[in-house]
Amino acid sequence: MRSSVFSALAWCTIGIVALALALSTLLAAAGAADPARAAVAFLTNWRVWLTAAVALGCGLISIRVVAGSLAHRISGLRQYSDRILDDPAADSQLLHADDELGVLGRSMSRVPPRVHELVQRVSLEAQRREAILAGMVEALLAVDQDLKVVLCNDAFARVAGVPAGIAPGTPLVRIVRDPALVDLLRDVLEHGGPARRRLQLGSSEGPWFEVNVAPLAMPAGRGAIALLHDITELERLERVRKDFVANVSHELRTPLTAIRGYAETLLDGALDDAENRRRFVEVIETHAIRLNNIAADLLALSELDNGALAEPPRPVLVQAAVESAIRTVEPAAAERHVHLASGACGDLEILGYRMRLEQALVNLIDNAVKFNRPEGEVRVEAERTDTGHARIVVSDTGIGIPSSDLPRVFERFYRVDRARSREMGGTGLGLSIVRHAVEQMKGTVAVESELGKGSRFIIVLPAHHAA
């Protein structure tokens, strides 16, 4: 382009110079005194006029050609830039030359790959962000200064109880009805500092969350971002712990109070009361035994709560475990005139722990004896199921369990009949021990009962298949 422009300018310069020479000659001749001599001079310089006209014409034509070429190439550059904006990956070619427009074209041709790379990077980052938000267990919410949603993930939509895909710009009050969360976000927006709080969203039975809110820098104003971590299970365990401590304190206080009371009575002079002192000592012994039973059951629960045993599970013959458990409970059954019986278990084996299986069976049979009627029966049967499991059933002819109490009988310290349970020496931990022992062997335990007719406790454990 530079040579073309220079050529056009050279032709124009030559034409202008020739025209100037012709005009100067004409003016010189015109200034002469003799008109005839001036006319001869004008005619003599016709070649100069012709040269000036030709040069000037060539210059104008060259400028026209160069201007058209420039306009065409500049139009191509503009169209190329438009295509870059519409589709950075579009494969468009520019005609490159050695002039300034050629240099500009080569520079522009290096832009699309870089723009395409940048767009791909931004798209990848957006996809990663969406994948991270979708895979988060915690609920995430970001709002602007007007408490309008900037972004949130599906977990937050589930927490709020609305369909996923909350549109940005949606007012938060349309989604969240809990004023505590809205007030927490508003407080962070006003003061600009992070905040942390435990909140229960929804009703009194709703989930609990550990909410962490921090200020969020935004192009216009200040926003806030909140992370909601579900701690419902932690809250439940905390309540269980508090209830457990309260129950243990209560269970220990009763026998300790009785022991202390009778001991003080004896020290105050009842030792000389031959008629009552033996009865007082027997009451102390009864409550001491109860304390020992509570301590033993608490230790058993503690061992079960510690997790799986160090040893791997082994084949356990069900018949041997049943016979051992029956022998353990036989004295208490004979004292209450309850008959113990077992069906033939054959060579049925489970994959578990002999100690845990006997522990569960002893507690079930002992409960069946305690809450049975005189001349009642407790029966233990076992069989292999079609699904490859061992099914052990402990049934009795006792007083039964009300249907309203069935869902809670495996809870710690839960008693259907508290007065009779304490009278029988129960701690309220036996069935909880059964559940934990069975679950440690990858099994399940369930209960079926009809008030006044008896109960059936069903244990299902993985059966061992001999090679």
C-alpha positions in Angstrom: 0.0 0.0 0.0 2.8 2.4 0.8 4.3 2.0 -2.8 0.9 2.5 -4.4 0.3 5.7 -2.4 3.8 7.0 -3.2 3.3 6.3 -6.9 0.0 8.2 -7.0 1.5 11.1 -5.0 4.5 11.1 -7.4 2.3 11.3 -10.5 0.2 14.1 -8.9 3.4 16.0 -8.0 4.8 15.7 -11.5 1.5 16.9 -12.9 1.3 19.8 -10.5 5.0 20.8 -11.2 4.4 20.7 -14.9 1.3 22.7 -14.6 3.1 25.3 -12.5 5.9 25.5 -15.1 3.3 26.0 -17.9 1.5 28.6 -15.9 4.7 30.5 -15.1 5.7 30.5 -18.7 2.2 31.7 -19.7 2.3 34.4 -17.1 5.8 35.5 -18.3 4.6 35.6 -21.9 1.5 37.5 -20.8 3.7 40.1 -19.2 5.6 40.7 -22.4 4.9 43.8 -24.3 4.5 42.1 -27.7 1.2 40.1 -27.8 2.4 38.2 -30.8 5.4 37.0 -28.9 3.2 35.9 -26.0 1.0 33.8 -28.3 4.0 32.1 -29.8 5.3 31.3 -26.3 2.0 29.8 -25.3 1.9 27.6 -28.4 5.5 26.7 -28.0 4.8 25.3 -24.4 1.9 23.0 -25.4 4.1 20.0 -24.5 4.3 21.3 -21.0 0.6 21.5 -20.8 0.1 18.0 -22.2 2.6 16.6 -19.7 0.9 18.4 -16.8 -2.5 17.1 -17.9 -1.3 13.5 -18.3 0.6 13.5 -15.0 -2.3 15.0 -13.2 -4.7 12.5 -14.7 -2.4 9.6 -13.8 -2.2 10.8 -10.3 -5.9 11.1 -9.9 -6.5 7.7 -11.4 -3.9 6.2 -9.0 -5.5 7.9 -6.0 -8.9 6.5 -7.1 -7.5 3.0 -7.4 -5.6 3.2 -4.1 -8.6 4.7 -2.3 -10.9 1.9 -3.6 -8.3 -0.8 -2.6 -8.1 0.8 0.9 -11.8 0.9 1.3 -12.2 -2.7 0.2 -9.5 -3.9 2.6 -10.7 -1.8 5.5 -14.2 -3.3 4.9 -12.7 -6.8 5.0 -11.0 -6.0 8.3 -14.3 -4.7 9.8 -16.2 -7.8 8.7 -13.4 -9.9 10.1 -13.7 -8.1 13.5 -17.4 -8.6 13.5 -17.0 -12.3 12.9 -14.6 -12.5 15.8 -17.2 -11.1 18.1 -19.9 -13.4 16.9 -17.8 -16.6 16.8 -14.2 -16.5 18.0 -13.7 -20.1 16.7 -14.8 -19.1 13.1 -12.1 -19.9 10.6 -11.8 -16.6 8.6 -8.7 -15.7 6.4 -7.4 -12.3 5.8 -5.4 -11.2 2.8 -2.0 -10.2 4.1 0.2 -7.6 2.4 3.5 -5.9 3.3 2.0 -2.5 4.1 0.4 -1.1 7.2 -3.0 -2.7 6.7 -1.2 -6.0 6.2 0.6 -5.6 9.5 -2.8 -4.8 11.1 -4.4 -7.8 9.5 -1.7 -10.1 10.8 -2.2 -8.7 14.3 -5.9 -9.2 14.1 -5.5 -12.8 12.8 -3.8 -13.6 16.1 -6.7 -12.4 18.1 -9.3 -15.2 17.4 -7.3 -18.1 18.9 -6.7 -16.1 22.0 -10.3 -15.0 22.3 -11.4 -18.6 21.7 -9.0 -19.9 24.3 -10.3 -17.2 26.8 -13.9 -18.1 26.1 -13.2 -21.8 26.5 -11.5 -21.1 29.8 -14.3 -19.0 31.1 -16.8 -21.7 30.0 -14.8 -24.4 31.7 -14.6 -22.4 34.9 -18.4 -21.8 34.8 -19.0 -25.5 34.3 -16.6 -26.3 37.2 -18.4 -23.9 39.4 -21.8 -25.4 38.5 -20.5 -28.9 39.2 -19.1 -27.8 42.5 -22.3 -26.1 43.6 -24.4 -29.1 42.4 -22.2 -31.6 44.3 -22.0 -29.7 47.5 -23.8 -31.2 50.5 -23.9 -27.8 52.2 -26.5 -25.3 51.1 -25.0 -22.2 49.5 -26.7 -18.8 49.1 -25.4 -15.4 47.8 -27.5 -12.3 47.9 -26.9 -8.7 46.9 -27.5 -5.5 49.0 -31.2 -5.7 48.3 -31.4 -9.3 49.6 -32.0 -10.6 46.1 -30.6 -14.0 45.1 -27.3 -13.8 43.2 -26.6 -17.5 43.1 -27.6 -20.7 45.1 -27.2 -24.4 44.7 -29.7 -27.2 44.6 -29.0 -28.1 48.2 -30.3 -24.7 49.3 -33.4 -25.1 47.1 -34.1 -28.4 48.9 -33.6 -26.7 52.3 -36.0 -23.9 51.3 -38.5 -26.4 49.9 -38.6 -24.9 46.5 -37.8 -26.4 43.0 -34.2 -26.2 41.9 -33.0 -23.6 39.5 -33.9 -20.4 41.5 -33.5 -17.5 39.1 -31.0 -14.7 40.0 -32.7 -11.6 41.1 -35.4 -13.4 43.0 -36.2 -11.7 46.3 -35.1 -13.8 49.2 -38.3 -13.3 51.1 -40.2 -15.2 48.4 -38.0 -18.3 49.0 -37.1 -18.2 52.7 -39.9 -17.7 55.3 -37.6 -18.0 58.3 -36.9 -14.5 59.7 -33.8 -15.6 61.6 -31.9 -16.4 58.4 -33.0 -13.1 56.7 -32.1 -11.1 59.8 -28.7 -12.8 59.9 -28.0 -11.9 56.2 -29.2 -8.3 56.8 -27.0 -7.9 59.8 -23.9 -8.9 57.7 -24.9 -6.5 55.0 -25.3 -3.6 57.4 -22.1 -4.2 59.5 -19.8 -5.8 57.0 -18.5 -8.4 59.3 -18.8 -12.3 59.3 -21.4 -14.0 61.5 -22.1 -17.5 62.7 -25.2 -18.9 64.2 -27.1 -22.1 64.8 -30.6 -22.0 63.3 -33.6 -24.3 63.1 -35.4 -23.7 59.8 -39.1 -24.4 59.4 -41.2 -25.9 62.2 -40.0 -27.1 65.6 -39.3 -30.5 64.0 -37.3 -28.9 61.2 -33.6 -29.4 60.5 -30.8 -27.6 62.3 -28.1 -25.7 60.5 -24.8 -24.2 61.3 -25.0 -21.0 59.3 -21.8 -19.1 58.4 -22.3 -15.7 56.6 -19.6 -13.5 55.2 -19.6 -10.2 53.2 -19.3 -10.6 49.5 -17.7 -7.9 47.2 -19.9 -7.0 44.3 -19.7 -4.4 41.4 -22.5 -2.4 42.9 -22.7 -2.3 46.7 -21.9 -5.1 49.1 -23.5 -8.6 49.1 -23.4 -11.5 51.5 -22.7 -15.2 51.1 -24.1 -17.9 53.4 -23.1 -21.5 53.9 -25.6 -23.8 55.7 -24.2 -27.0 57.2 -26.8 -29.5 58.3 -26.2 -30.4 61.9 -29.5 -32.1 62.5 -27.9 -35.4 63.4 -25.4 -33.6 65.7 -28.3 -31.9 67.5 -30.1 -35.2 67.8 -27.0 -36.9 69.3 -26.6 -33.9 71.6 -30.2 -34.4 72.8 -29.6 -38.1 73.2 -26.5 -37.4 75.2 -28.3 -35.0 77.5 -31.3 -37.4 77.9 -28.9 -40.3 78.6 -27.1 -38.3 81.3 -30.4 -37.3 82.8 -31.7 -40.9 82.7 -28.5 -42.4 84.2 -28.6 -39.8 87.0 -32.2 -40.7 87.7 -31.6 -44.4 87.6 -28.6 -44.1 89.9 -30.3 -41.7 92.3 -33.2 -44.1 93.1 -31.1 -47.0 94.4 -28.5 -44.8 96.0 -31.2 -42.9 97.9 -32.7 -46.2 99.1 -29.4 -47.5 100.2 -28.5 -44.3 102.0 -31.9 -44.2 103.7 -31.8 -47.7 105.0 -28.2 -47.4 106.0 -29.0 -44.3 108.0 -32.0 -46.1 109.6 -29.7 -48.9 110.7 -27.2 -46.5 112.1 -29.8 -44.6 114.0 -30.7 -47.7 116.0 -32.4 -50.2 113.7 -29.4 -52.5 114.1 -30.9 -53.5 117.5 -34.3 -54.1 115.8 -34.2 -57.9 115.4 -37.5 -57.9 113.6 -36.6 -55.4 110.8 -32.9 -55.2 110.5 -32.6 -58.2 108.2 -35.3 -56.8 105.9 -33.4 -53.5 105.8 -30.2 -55.2 104.8 -32.0 -57.3 102.1 -33.4 -54.0 100.6 -29.9 -52.6 100.6 -28.6 -55.7 98.8 -31.4 -55.5 96.3 -30.6 -51.9 95.3 -26.8 -52.7 95.3 -27.5 -55.5 92.8 -29.5 -53.1 90.7 -26.6 -50.6 90.8 -24.3 -53.4 89.7 -26.7 -54.3 86.8 -26.9 -50.7 85.7 -23.1 -50.4 85.7 -22.7 -53.7 83.8 -25.2 -52.7 81.2 -23.6 -49.3 80.8 -20.2 -50.9 80.3 -21.8 -53.3 77.7 -23.3 -50.3 75.8 -20.0 -48.5 75.9 -18.2 -51.4 74.4 -20.8 -51.7 71.7 -20.6 -47.9 71.0 -16.9 -48.2 70.5 -17.5 -49.8 67.1 -16.6 -53.1 65.5 -14.5 -55.7 67.4 -10.8 -56.1 66.5 -11.4 -59.7 65.5 -13.1 -60.5 62.1 -16.5 -62.2 62.3 -16.5 -66.0 62.5 -19.0 -68.8 62.0 -21.1 -69.2 65.1 -23.3 -72.3 65.7 -26.7 -70.9 66.6 -27.8 -74.1 68.6 -24.8 -73.7 71.0 -25.5 -70.0 71.6 -29.2 -70.6 72.3 -28.4 -73.5 74.7 -25.8 -71.3 76.6 -28.3 -68.4 76.9 -31.1 -70.7 78.2 -28.7 -72.1 80.8 -27.9 -68.6 82.0 -31.5 -67.6 82.4 -32.8 -71.0 83.8 -32.5 -70.0 87.5 -34.6 -66.9 87.1 -37.1 -68.8 85.0 -37.4 -71.6 87.6 -38.0 -69.0 90.3 -40.9 -67.4 88.3 -42.2 -70.8 87.1 -41.7 -70.0 83.4 -40.9 -72.8 81.0 -38.0 -72.4 78.6 -38.0 -74.3 75.3 -36.0 -74.2 72.0 -36.6 -75.7 68.6 -34.1 -77.7 66.7 -31.6 -75.4 65.0 -29.6 -78.1 63.3 -26.3 -77.0 61.9 -27.4 -73.4 61.2 -24.5 -71.0 61.6 -24.2 -67.2 61.4 -21.3 -65.1 60.5 -20.7 -62.9 63.6 -19.5 -63.1 67.2 -20.5 -65.8 69.7 -20.3 -63.3 72.7 -22.5 -60.8 71.0 -25.1 -63.4 69.9 -25.3 -64.8 73.4 -25.5 -61.3 74.9 -28.5 -60.5 72.7 -30.3 -63.8 73.4 -29.7 -63.6 77.2 -31.3 -60.1 77.3 -34.3 -61.2 75.1 -34.9 -64.4 77.1 -34.4 -62.7 80.4 -37.0 -60.0 79.5 -39.4 -62.6 78.3 -39.1 -64.4 81.6 -39.5 -61.2 83.7 -42.6 -60.0 81.9 -44.3 -63.4 81.6 -47.1 -64.8 83.6 -46.7 -67.8 86.0 -46.6 -71.1 84.1 -45.9 -69.2 81.0 -43.5 -70.2 78.2 -40.5 -68.7 76.4 -39.5 -70.3 73.2 -36.5 -69.8 71.0 -36.5 -71.0 67.3 -34.1 -70.5 64.4 -34.2 -71.2 60.7 -32.5 -70.4 57.4 -34.4 -68.0 55.2 -34.7 -68.1 51.4 -32.5 -65.0 51.2 -29.6 -66.7 52.9 -30.0 -65.3 56.3 -30.5 -66.8 59.8 -33.8 -65.9 61.4 -33.9 -66.3 65.3 -37.3 -65.8 67.0 -37.7 -65.4 70.8 -41.4 -65.6 71.7 -43.2 -65.5 75.0 -46.7 -65.8 76.4 -46.4 -62.7 78.6 -48.2 -59.5 79.0 -47.4 -58.0 75.6 -46.4 -54.5 74.6 -48.9 -51.7 73.6 -48.7 -50.8 69.9 -47.9 -47.2 70.8 -44.7 -48.3 72.6 -43.4 -50.6 70.0 -41.4 -48.0 68.0 -39.5 -47.0 71.2 -38.8 -50.2 73.0 -35.2 -50.3 71.7 -34.4 -46.8 73.1 -32.1 -46.5 76.1 -33.9 -46.4 79.5 -37.3 -46.7 77.8 -39.7 -48.8 79.8 -43.2 -49.8 78.9 -44.1 -50.3 82.6 -41.6 -48.4 84.6 -42.9 -49.6 88.0 -42.8 -53.3 87.1 -39.5 -52.9 85.3 -37.8 -51.6 88.4 -39.6 -54.2 90.5 -38.1 -56.9 88.3 -34.7 -55.4 88.5 -34.6 -54.1 85.0 -32.3 -51.2 84.0 -34.1 -50.1 80.8 -31.0 -50.9 78.8 -31.5 -54.5 77.8 -33.2 -54.1 74.5 -30.9 -51.3 73.5 -28.0 -53.7 74.1 -29.7 -56.2 71.9 -30.1 -53.8 69.0 -26.5 -52.6 69.2 -25.1 -56.2 69.4 -27.2 -57.3 66.4 -26.3 -54.3 64.3 -22.6 -54.9 65.1 -23.0 -58.2 63.3 -24.7 -56.5 60.3 -28.1 -57.8 61.3 -31.5 -56.4 62.3 -34.0 -56.9 65.2 -37.7 -56.2 65.2 -40.6 -56.8 67.6 -44.2 -58.0 67.1 -46.5 -57.9 70.1 -50.2 -58.1 71.0 -51.2 -56.7 74.4 -52.2 -59.6 76.7 -51.0 -62.3 74.4 -47.2 -62.0 74.3 -44.4 -60.8 72.2 -42.1 -62.0 69.4 -38.6 -60.6 68.9 -37.1 -61.5 65.5 -33.3 -61.3 64.9 -32.1 -61.6 61.3 -28.3 -62.2 60.8 -26.1 -63.1 57.9 -25.9 -66.9 57.7 -22.6 -68.7 57.2 -22.4 -70.9 54.1 -19.9 -73.7 54.5 -17.6 -74.2 51.5 
